[in-house]
Amino acid sequence: MSRQDSHLLIVDDDERIRGLLQKFLMRHGFMVSAARDAAHARRILSGLDFDLIVLDVMMPGEDGVSLTRALRETRQTPILLLTAKGETSDRIAGLEAGADDYLAKPFEPKELLLRINAILRRMPEAAPVNTAPKVLQMGAVRYDIERGEMWQGDSLIRLTATEAQLMRIFSGRPGEPLSRMQLVEDLGRDRDQAQERAVDVQITRLRRKIEADPKQPRYLQTVRGAGYMLAPD
């Protein structure tokens, strides 16, 4: 796995820390989504797969150790726990629950980066189950789900980080209407009207890259009263 195409999920109830980590890791080439608590993380994980989860232990509601234990019942995604300094019991409980590593707060962002890269290097390359790539066809445009790439003929269509995240979300649930609020949450943003309007703008831009006529979308449809839906061929 290339370090630079890895998709990370940050789960932390502290908005400032969450935002700082997201920006720092994106500057180092990762695709990063964020969740404000365990419930939010579960909703995002229901539609997206990640290469690694950075998970705070101390959160309101379900804590990080409990979420780690629950995730291990269904998936082997690497988990790095963020623990309070000196809380040895949390670290032991986290490792017993299935976490791959832990980092005590406060920490230097560079140390987090080193830990993430070390974990990803240990992950074996996935053996291809099927040599044929999983591709969604939208007229002349095709989207490679496994690579997260969009093509028209032999030309790669450049996607912004947010557009790439939206395509991952839609491709995970083709034919299913997704509300603007759901898209905001799956993108790891805090819910408010400004963020919902921002999703509308991103959808408009994405349509220009997919649709033959963006004003009359065939593939990235508006479903009245329900939101947006990807309807591939």
SERO-4910 file (N, C-alpha, C, O; in steps of 0.05 Angstrom, whole numbers):
BEGIN
 pado doro    nc1    nc2    nc3   cac1   cac2   cac3    cc1    cc2    cc3    oc1    oc2    oc3
  Met    A     17    -24      0      0      0      0     17     25      0     36     27     16
  Ser    A     12     44    -18     27     69    -18     17     86      6     -7     89     10
  Arg    A     36     96     21     29    113     43     12    137     34     -6    146     49
  Gln    A     17    147     10      5    172      2    -24    169     -9    -37    189    -14
  Asp    A    -34    144    -12    -62    141    -20    -78    129      3   -101    120     -2
  Ser    A    -68    129     27    -82    117     49   -104    137     59   -100    161     60
  His    A   -127    125     67   -149    141     77   -152    136    107   -155    113    116
  Leu    A   -149    157    123   -150    156    152   -176    167    163   -188    185    151
  Leu    A   -184    156    186   -207    167    201   -197    176    228   -186    161    243
  Ile    A   -201    202    234   -195    213    261   -220    215    277   -240    227    269
  Val    A   -220    203    301   -243    204    319   -235    217    345   -220    206    361
  Asp    A   -244    242    350   -237    257    374   -259    277    380   -268    291    361
  Asp    A   -268    279    405   -289    298    411   -280    326    413   -296    345    415
  Asp    A   -254    331    414   -242    358    416   -240    369    387   -224    360    371
  Glu    A   -258    389    381   -259    400    354   -232    411    345   -224    408    322
  Arg    A   -218    425    364   -193    438    356   -172    417    349   -158    419    329
  Ile    A   -169    396    366   -150    375    360   -157    360    335   -140    354    318
  Arg    A   -182    355    331   -192    340    308   -185    356    282   -175    344    263
  Gly    A   -189    382    283   -183    398    259   -154    400    254   -145    399    231
  Leu    A   -138    404    275   -109    406    272    -97    380    260    -80    381    242
  Leu    A   -106    357    271    -95    332    261   -103    327    232    -87    317    216
  Gln    A   -128    334    226   -137    330    198   -120    346    179   -112    336    158
  Lys    A   -116    372    185   -100    389    167    -71    379    165    -59    379    144
  Phe    A    -60    372    188    -32    363    189    -28    338    172     -9    336    156
  Leu    A    -45    318    175    -42    293    160    -49    297    130    -37    283    113
  Met    A    -67    314    124    -73    320     95    -49    333     82    -43    328     59
  Arg    A    -34    350     97    -10    363     86     11    342     80     29    347     64
  His    A     10    319     94     30    298     89     19    277     70     30    254     69
  Gly    A     -1    284     55     -9    267     32    -32    247     38    -40    232     19
  Phe    A    -42    246     62    -64    227     68    -91    239     61    -95    263     61
  Met    A   -110    222     55   -138    230     54   -149    225     82   -145    204     93
  Val    A   -162    245     93   -170    244    121   -199    252    124   -208    273    115
  Ser    A   -214    235    138   -241    241    147   -240    244    178   -222    234    190
  Ala    A   -261    256    189   -261    260    218   -288    256    230   -309    261    217
  Ala    A   -289    246    254   -314    241    269   -312    253    297   -290    252    308
  Arg    A   -334    263    307   -333    277    333   -338    259    357   -333    266    379
  Asp    A   -348    234    352   -352    215    373   -356    187    361   -355    184    337
  Ala    A   -360    167    378   -362    140    369   -387    136    351   -385    122    331
  Ala    A   -409    148    358   -433    145    342   -429    156    314   -437    144    294
  His    A   -416    180    312   -410    192    286   -391    174    271   -395    170    246
  Ala    A   -371    163    284   -352    145    271   -366    120    259   -360    112    237
  Arg    A   -385    109    274   -400     86    265   -415     92    239   -416     76    221
  Arg    A   -427    116    238   -442    123    214   -424    126    190   -430    117    168
  Ile    A   -401    138    194   -381    141    172   -371    113    163   -369    108    139
  Leu    A   -365     96    182   -354     70    176   -375     52    163   -368     32    150
  Ser    A   -400     58    166   -421     42    153   -420     45    122   -430     28    108
  Gly    A   -408     67    113   -407     71     84   -379     73     72   -377     74     47
  Leu    A   -359     73     89   -331     77     79   -312     57     92   -316     50    116
  Asp    A   -292     49     78   -270     33     89   -246     51     92   -241     69     76
  Phe    A   -231     46    113   -207     63    119   -183     45    121   -185     21    127
  Asp    A   -159     57    117   -134     43    120   -124     43    148   -109     26    156
  Leu    A   -133     63    164   -125     65    192   -144     84    207   -153    104    195
  Ile    A   -149     78    232   -166     95    249   -150    105    272   -138     90    287
  Val    A   -150    132    276   -137    145    299   -160    152    318   -177    168    312
  Leu    A   -160    139    342   -183    139    359   -177    149    387   -160    137    401
  Asp    A   -190    170    396   -186    179    424   -200    161    443   -222    152    438
  Val    A   -187    155    466   -199    137    485   -221    151    501   -243    140    504
  Met    A   -215    175    511   -234    189    529   -253    206    512   -246    228    503
  Met    A   -278    196    508   -298    211    494   -325    208    508   -329    188    521
  Pro    A   -342    228    507   -369    225    519   -384    203    504   -380    199    481
  Gly    A   -401    190    519   -416    167    507   -398    143    506   -383    137    525
  Glu    A   -398    129    484   -381    106    481   -352    114    479   -345    131    463
  Asp    A   -335    101    495   -307    109    495   -292     93    473   -302     75    460
  Gly    A   -266    102    469   -250     90    448   -244     61    451   -243     46    431
  Val    A   -241     51    475   -235     23    480   -259      6    472   -256    -15    459
  Ser    A   -283     15    480   -307      0    474   -312     -1    443   -319    -21    432
  Leu    A   -307     22    430   -310     23    401   -290      5    387   -296     -9    368
  Thr    A   -265      4    398   -244    -14    387   -254    -43    388   -251    -58    369
  Arg    A   -264    -50    411   -272    -78    415   -295    -85    396   -296   -107    385
  Ala    A   -314    -66    392   -336    -71    374   -327    -73    345   -336    -90    330
  Leu    A   -308    -56    337   -299    -56    309   -284    -82    303   -285    -93    281
  Arg    A   -270    -93    323   -254   -117    319   -272   -142    314   -262   -162    305
  Glu    A   -298   -139    320   -316   -162    314   -321   -165    284   -328   -187    275
  Thr    A   -317   -143    269   -325   -145    241   -302   -136    221   -304   -141    197
  Arg    A   -281   -123    232   -261   -113    213   -233   -112    226   -231   -112    251
  Gln    A   -213   -113    209   -185   -114    218   -170    -88    212   -146    -87    212
  Thr    A   -185    -66    208   -172    -40    203   -154    -33    226   -162    -34    249
  Pro    A   -129    -25    220   -110    -17    242   -122      6    258   -134     24    247
  Ile    A   -118      5    284   -128     26    302   -105     36    320    -91     20    333
  Leu    A   -101     62    320    -82     75    337    -97     91    358   -113    109    351
  Leu    A    -94     85    384   -109     98    405    -93    122    416    -68    121    418
  Leu    A   -108    144    422    -96    167    435   -105    166    464   -129    167    470
  Thr    A    -86    163    483    -93    159    511    -83    183    528    -65    198    520
  Ala    A    -95    186    551    -86    207    570    -59    199    581    -54    175    586
  Lys    A    -42    219    584    -15    213    594    -16    200    621    -29    210    640
  Gly    A     -2    177    624      0    163    650    -22    143    655    -21    129    675
  Glu    A    -42    142    637    -64    123    641    -57     96    630    -66     88    608
  Thr    A    -41     81    644    -31     55    635    -54     36    631    -53     19    613
  Ser    A    -74     37    649    -97     19    647   -111     22    620   -120      2    608
  Asp    A   -114     47    610   -127     52    585   -111     39    562   -123     27    544
  Arg    A    -85     41    564    -68     30    542    -70     -1    542    -73    -13    520
  Ile    A    -69    -13    565    -71    -42    566    -98    -51    556   -100    -70    541
  Ala    A   -119    -37    566   -146    -45    558   -150    -42    528   -162    -58    514
  Gly    A   -138    -20    517   -140    -16    488   -126    -37    472   -136    -47    452
  Leu    A   -102    -45    480    -87    -66    466   -102    -92    468   -103   -108    449
  Glu    A   -113    -98    492   -128   -123    495   -153   -123    478   -162   -144    469
  Ala    A   -165    -99    473   -189    -97    457   -183   -100    427   -201   -104    411
  Gly    A   -157    -98    420   -149   -102    392   -136    -79    378   -131    -80    354
  Ala    A   -129    -58    394   -114    -35    382    -86    -44    373    -75    -62    385
  Asp    A    -76    -31    352    -49    -38    342    -27    -22    356     -4    -32    357
  Asp    A    -34      1    366    -13     18    379    -28     39    395    -52     42    393
  Tyr    A    -13     55    411    -25     77    426     -4    100    427     20     95    425
  Leu    A    -15    124    432      2    147    435    -10    164    457    -33    170    457
  Ala    A      7    172    476     -2    187    500     -4    217    493     14    228    481
  Lys    A    -25    229    502    -28    258    499    -14    272    523    -13    261    544
  Pro    A     -3    295    518      1    309    493     24    297    477     42    284    488
  Phe    A     23    300    450     43    288    434     51    308    411     35    326    405
  Glu    A     73    304    399     82    319    376     68    307    351     69    283    348
  Pro    A     57    323    334     44    313    309     63    295    293     55    276    281
  Lys    A     89    302    293    108    287    278    110    258    289    114    239    273
  Glu    A    107    255    316    108    228    327     83    212    318     86    188    312
  Leu    A     60    225    317     36    212    307     41    202    278     34    180    271
  Leu    A     53    220    262     58    213    234     76    188    232     71    171    216
  Leu    A     97    188    249    115    165    249    101    139    257    105    118    245
  Arg    A     84    141    277     69    117    286     50    107    264     48     83    259
  Ile    A     36    126    251     18    118    230     33    104    207     24     83    198
  Asn    A     55    116    199     70    104    177     81     76    185     82     58    168
  Ala    A     89     74    210    100     48    219     78     26    218     84      4    210
  Ile    A     54     33    227     32     14    226     25      6    197     22    -17    191
  Leu    A     24     26    180     16     21    152     38      4    138     31    -13    121
  Arg    A     63      7    145     84     -9    133     82    -38    141     90    -56    127
  Arg    A     70    -43    165     67    -71    175     44    -85    161     43   -110    162
  Met    A     26    -70    149      2    -82    137     10    -97    112     23    -85     94
  Pro    A      2   -122    109      8   -137     84     -8   -126     61    -30   -116     64
  Glu    A      4   -128     37    -10   -120     13    -34   -140      9    -31   -164     11
  Ala    A    -57   -128      3    -81   -145     -1    -78   -161    -27    -72   -150    -48
  Ala    A    -83   -186    -25    -82   -203    -49   -107   -198    -65   -129   -198    -54
  Pro    A   -104   -194    -91   -128   -189   -107   -146   -213   -109   -138   -235   -116
  Val    A   -171   -209   -102   -191   -230   -103   -200   -234   -131   -205   -257   -140
  Asn    A   -202   -213   -146   -210   -214   -174   -193   -195   -189   -189   -172   -181
  Thr    A   -182   -204   -212   -163   -188   -227   -178   -164   -240   -165   -144   -247
  Ala    A   -204   -167   -244   -219   -145   -257   -224   -123   -236   -234   -129   -214
  Pro    A   -217    -98   -242   -222    -76   -223   -251    -71   -220   -267    -76   -238
  Lys    A   -259    -61   -197   -286    -53   -192   -290    -25   -203   -278     -6   -193
  Val    A   -306    -23   -223   -309      2   -238   -339      9   -241   -355     -8   -247
  Leu    A   -345     35   -236   -372     45   -241   -371     61   -267   -353     78   -271
  Gln    A   -389     55   -286   -389     68   -312   -411     89   -312   -434     83   -304
  Met    A   -404    113   -320   -423    135   -321   -420    148   -349   -407    169   -352
  Gly    A   -432    135   -369   -429    145   -396   -400    142   -405   -388    120   -403
  Ala    A   -388    164   -413   -360    163   -422   -340    164   -399   -316    161   -403
  Val    A   -350    168   -375   -333    170   -351   -334    144   -336   -356    132   -333
  Arg    A   -312    135   -325   -312    111   -308   -297    118   -282   -278    134   -282
  Tyr    A   -306    106   -260   -294    110   -234   -284     84   -223   -300     65   -219
  Asp    A   -258     82   -218   -246     58   -207   -248     60   -177   -234     76   -164
  Ile    A   -265     43   -165   -271     44   -137   -246     38   -120   -240     51   -100
  Glu    A   -231     17   -128   -208      9   -113   -186     30   -112   -173     34    -92
  Arg    A   -182     43   -135   -161     63   -137   -170     91   -129   -154    109   -124
  Gly    A   -197     95   -129   -207    121   -124   -201    141   -146   -197    165   -141
  Glu    A   -201    131   -171   -193    147   -194   -216    149   -214   -231    130   -218
  Met    A   -219    172   -226   -239    176   -247   -225    181   -274   -206    197   -275
  Trp    A   -235    168   -294   -223    170   -321   -243    176   -342   -267    168   -340
  Gln    A   -234    189   -363   -250    192   -388   -231    183   -410   -213    198   -417
  Gly    A   -236    159   -421   -218    148   -440   -191    143   -426   -190    129   -406
  Asp    A   -169    153   -438   -143    150   -426   -135    173   -409   -112    175   -399
  Ser    A   -153    192   -404   -147    216   -389   -157    214   -361   -181    209   -356
  Leu    A   -139    218   -342   -146    219   -313   -160    245   -307   -150    267   -314
  Ile    A   -184    244   -295   -198    268   -286   -189    275   -258   -192    259   -240
  Arg    A   -178    299   -255   -168    308   -230   -191    314   -211   -209    330   -217
  Leu    A   -190    302   -187   -210    307   -166   -197    321   -143   -175    314   -135
  Thr    A   -211    340   -131   -202    352   -106   -205    332    -84   -219    311    -88
  Ala    A   -194    337    -61   -196    319    -38   -225    314    -31   -233    292    -25
  Thr    A   -241    336    -30   -269    333    -23   -285    318    -44   -302    301    -38
  Glu    A   -279    324    -70   -292    309    -91   -286    279    -90   -303    262    -94
  Ala    A   -261    273    -84   -252    245    -81   -267    231    -58   -276    208    -61
  Gln    A   -270    246    -36   -285    235    -13   -314    230    -20   -326    210    -13
  Leu    A   -326    249    -34   -354    246    -42   -358    222    -61   -377    207    -58
  Met    A   -339    218    -79   -341    194    -97   -338    168    -81   -352    149    -88
  Arg    A   -321    168    -61   -319    144    -44   -345    139    -30   -354    116    -28
  Ile    A   -358    160    -20   -383    157     -6   -405    147    -25   -419    127    -19
  Phe    A   -408    160    -48   -429    153    -67   -425    125    -78   -443    109    -82
  Ser    A   -399    118    -85   -394     92    -97   -398     69    -77   -403     46    -85
  Gly    A   -398     75    -51   -404     55    -31   -434     49    -29   -442     28    -18
  Arg    A   -450     68    -39   -479     64    -37   -492     74    -63   -509     92    -62
  Pro    A   -485     61    -86   -498     70   -111   -528     64   -111   -537     44   -101
  Gly    A   -543     83   -123   -572     79   -124   -586     86    -98   -611     82    -96
  Glu    A   -571     96    -78   -583    103    -52   -583    133    -48   -561    145    -48
  Pro    A   -606    146    -44   -605    175    -39   -592    181    -13   -598    168      8
  Leu    A   -575    201    -13   -561    209     11   -567    239     16   -563    256     -1
  Ser    A   -577    245     40   -584    273     46   -559    290     49   -537    280     53
  Arg    A   -563    316     46   -540    334     50   -528    331     78   -504    332     81
  Met    A   -546    328     98   -536    325    126   -519    300    128   -498    300    142
  Gln    A   -528    278    115   -513    253    116   -486    256    103   -466    246    113
  Leu    A   -485    270     80   -460    275     66   -441    292     83   -417    287     84
  Val    A   -452    312     96   -435    329    114   -423    311    136   -399    314    142
  Glu    A   -438    294    148   -428    276    169   -407    257    158   -387    252    171
  Asp    A   -413    245    135   -394    225    124   -368    238    115   -347    225    114
  Leu    A   -369    264    109   -345    279    102   -329    286    127   -307    296    125
  Gly    A   -342    282    151   -328    288    175   -330    317    183   -313    327    199
  Arg    A   -350    331    173   -353    359    179   -374    363    202   -391    345    206
  Asp    A   -373    385    215   -393    392    235   -419    401    222   -418    416    202
  Arg    A   -441    392    232   -467    397    219   -475    426    222   -479    435    245
  Asp    A   -479    440    201   -492    467    201   -500    473    173   -492    460    154
  Gln    A   -516    495    170   -526    501    143   -504    509    124   -506    503    100
  Ala    A   -484    522    134   -461    530    116   -448    505    104   -442    506     80
  Gln    A   -445    484    120   -432    460    109   -451    446     89   -441    435     70
  Glu    A   -477    447     94   -496    435     75   -495    450     49   -497    438     27
  Arg    A   -493    477     50   -491    493     25   -465    487     11   -463    486    -14
  Ala    A   -443    482     27   -417    475     15   -419    449      0   -406    445    -21
  Val    A   -435    430     10   -439    404     -4   -452    409    -31   -445    397    -51
  Asp    A   -472    427    -32   -485    434    -57   -465    444    -78   -466    437   -101
  Val    A   -446    461    -69   -426    471    -87   -408    449    -97   -401    448   -121
  Gln    A   -400    431    -79   -382    409    -87   -397    390   -107   -384    380   -125
  Ile    A   -422    386   -103   -438    369   -121   -438    382   -149   -435    368   -169
  Thr    A   -443    408   -150   -443    422   -175   -417    419   -190   -416    414   -214
  Arg    A   -395    421   -175   -368    419   -187   -363    390   -197   -351    386   -218
  Leu    A   -372    371   -181   -368    343   -188   -384    336   -213   -375    320   -230
  Arg    A   -408    347   -215   -425    342   -239   -411    351   -265   -413    339   -286
  Arg    A   -396    373   -263   -382    383   -286   -361    363   -297   -354    364   -320
  Lys    A   -352    346   -279   -332    326   -286   -344    300   -295   -330    283   -307
  Ile    A   -369    296   -288   -383    270   -294   -402    272   -317   -403    256   -335
  Glu    A   -418    293   -316   -442    295   -334   -435    308   -361   -419    326   -363
  Ala    A   -449    297   -382   -447    310   -408   -461    337   -407   -452    357   -420
  Asp    A   -483    339   -392   -498    364   -388   -502    367   -358   -522    356   -347
  Pro    A   -485    381   -344   -487    384   -315   -513    396   -306   -522    392   -283
  Lys    A   -527    412   -323   -552    424   -315   -575    404   -316   -596    409   -304
  Gln    A   -571    382   -330   -591    361   -331   -577    334   -324   -572    318   -342
  Pro    A   -569    331   -299   -552    308   -291   -566    281   -295   -590    277   -288
  Arg    A   -551    263   -307   -562    236   -311   -551    217   -289   -565    198   -281
  Tyr    A   -527    221   -280   -513    202   -262   -512    211   -233   -516    195   -215
  Leu    A   -507    237   -228   -507    247   -201   -532    263   -197   -533    287   -202
  Gln    A   -553    249   -190   -580    260   -191   -588    273   -165   -578    267   -143
  Thr    A   -607    292   -167   -620    304   -144   -646    289   -140   -663    287   -158
  Val    A   -650    278   -116   -675    264   -110   -691    282    -92   -684    288    -69
  Arg    A   -713    291   -102   -729    311    -88   -737    302    -60   -748    280    -57
  Gly    A   -731    318    -41   -737    312    -13   -719    292      0   -723    286     24
  Ala    A   -700    281    -15   -683    260     -3   -653    267     -4   -638    258     13
  Gly    A   -644    283    -24   -616    289    -26   -605    283    -54   -617    290    -74
  Tyr    A   -581    271    -54   -567    265    -79   -563    235    -81   -560    221    -61
  Met    A   -561    225   -106   -558    197   -111   -540    192   -135   -543    205   -156
  Leu    A   -521    174   -133   -505    166   -156   -519    142   -170   -524    122   -157
  Ala    A   -524    146   -195   -539    125   -211   -522    117   -235   -527    127   -257
  Pro    A   -502    100   -231   -484     92   -253   -499     74   -273   -521     65   -267
  Asp    A   -487     70   -297   -499     53   -317   -501     24   -307   -511      6   -321
***
